[in-house]
Amino acid sequence: MENPFEIINERLERIENLLQRICATKDTKNIGVIIPEIMNVKEVANYLSVTSSAIYKYTSAREIPHSKRGKRLYFNREEINAWVLENKQLTNNDIERMASDYLSKRPMKFK
């Protein structure tokens, strides 16, 4: 009879090797990870870390991009990503760069 600890060690080594191969793989399609393009209310709520009722509030106010089929709501992941990023807060460097660009393009008028 084999030593049970040897069996456990062999299995742990196989698991470790598999995990290393998965981590080394950058293409998620090769490791079987499925990221849905279309999400339902629960999925988009989890994705945005908000409640389902917040999602319903956004949809009724037409604040979040969505599609409706019967009584069901659907959300496109790319549209949700764009919606989240559309109100990006500018950094001080962004504001300074925009101000200097504006001043450099505007002709100076002296009275």
ChimeraX attribute file (.defattr): number of C-alpha atoms within 10 A of each C-alpha:
attribute: neighborCount
match mode: 1-to-1
recipient: residues
	/A:1	3
	/A:2	6
	/A:3	7
	/A:4	9
	/A:5	9
	/A:6	10
	/A:7	11
	/A:8	11
	/A:9	11
	/A:10	12
	/A:11	12
	/A:12	12
	/A:13	12
	/A:14	12
	/A:15	12
	/A:16	12
	/A:17	12
	/A:18	12
	/A:19	12
	/A:20	11
	/A:21	12
	/A:22	15
	/A:23	12
	/A:24	9
	/A:25	12
	/A:26	10
	/A:27	11
	/A:28	12
	/A:29	10
	/A:30	9
	/A:31	12
	/A:32	9
	/A:33	9
	/A:34	8
	/A:35	10
	/A:36	9
	/A:37	10
	/A:38	15
	/A:39	18
	/A:40	15
	/A:41	19
	/A:42	14
	/A:43	15
	/A:44	20
	/A:45	17
	/A:46	11
	/A:47	13
	/A:48	13
	/A:49	9
	/A:50	12
	/A:51	14
	/A:52	16
	/A:53	12
	/A:54	12
	/A:55	19
	/A:56	15
	/A:57	13
	/A:58	14
	/A:59	16
	/A:60	10
	/A:61	9
	/A:62	10
	/A:63	11
	/A:64	17
	/A:65	15
	/A:66	18
	/A:67	14
	/A:68	10
	/A:69	7
	/A:70	6
	/A:71	5
	/A:72	9
	/A:73	15
	/A:74	16
	/A:75	19
	/A:76	16
	/A:77	17
	/A:78	11
	/A:79	15
	/A:80	18
	/A:81	12
	/A:82	11
	/A:83	14
	/A:84	12
	/A:85	10
	/A:86	9
	/A:87	8
	/A:88	8
	/A:89	8
	/A:90	9
	/A:91	9
	/A:92	9
	/A:93	9
	/A:94	11
	/A:95	11
	/A:96	12
	/A:97	12
	/A:98	12
	/A:99	11
	/A:100	12
	/A:101	11
	/A:102	11
	/A:103	11
	/A:104	10
	/A:105	8
	/A:106	9
	/A:107	8
	/A:108	7
	/A:109	5
	/A:110	4
	/A:111	2
